[in-house]
Amino acid sequence: MNQTIFADLHNHTRASDGDFTPGQLVENIKNLGIKAVAVTDHDTLNALKDAVNAGKKYNIEVICGVEVSIRFKRPYFTGTMHLLCYFKEERLLDDQFVKGFNKVLAQGRGEKLVRARVDEINKFFGPETDNALLKRELEFKDIAALSNNATRRHFAIALEQSFGIYDADTINSIIGNNSPAYLPSGVRLETVVEFIRKNHILAVLAHPAAGSFPGKGHYKEVLPSIKIVERIFPEFIEAGIKGLEVYYPGHIREHRELMKSWAQKHHLLITGGSDCHDGIERPAGVEGILEPEYKLFKAQLA
């Protein structure tokens, strides 16, 4: 897919858990010859103004977005799925819109969730427990030192840097969905749906098949399998999503074709993006959409 990418619609900056500033990300996109980029940090709008300004500097079209974490607590799935929510840059000048969106997003992350997760990890894996995997108790400051918008990636980094735990399976046993210490992040679907509908936001279900990626993948351990996604998918259709992220580094050809069939059946846009977080393991420009697909996307952007 990456031979003629026109737009990469899924990327992160330092505002959430990426390594690049907004300006660096946009410059990277420019150097790759891609014409448009979406900045979609986890549950924050903080990078968007800088990204838009960088887009004007480098003559790159910047699409404003945010990757909203949606939490589920079901007998068959406890965890988080993600909605990519896109809107025009003019909305950043609307204080009511920005404050309203921030209020919704604040319910899914922040210090309260981080502290609760730290407590649960110590409860099950602290040095005095039967299954002690930590040489000392994890502290809130271990996570807060890495980000003020902490994600699971920051917990993994803390376990590596502060506790010397580098084995991926061990890290996953502590912070993965199947861990007894796991608390899902995000807001309830019905909470964000009300805001999306009221503000005509273009919502796209992110990486729906990544949880079934064969072999090791960045999200395989923490995202639901395609069978679980298929079970929950009607709720997203009812919520009014407009697209599916088909082109994604963690989607094999079989899953891409399946996603295309879902999109056709439900009259959804086909989108794609790299889910860039850094320049090596998860770089920009490896996935995206062609110009005709981008024009369809732009036509629905409010």
PyMOL commands that set and color helices and strands:
alter all, ss='L'
color gray80, all
select helices_A, chain A and resi 2-4+22-32+48-58+89-93+95-106+111-125+140-144+152-161+168-175+189-199+210-212+226-239+253-266+291-299
alter helices_A, ss='H'
color red, helices_A
select strands_A, chain A and resi 7-8+36-39+61-74+77-87+202-205+243-247+269-272
alter strands_A, ss='S'
color yellow, strands_A
deselect
rebuild
show_as cartoon
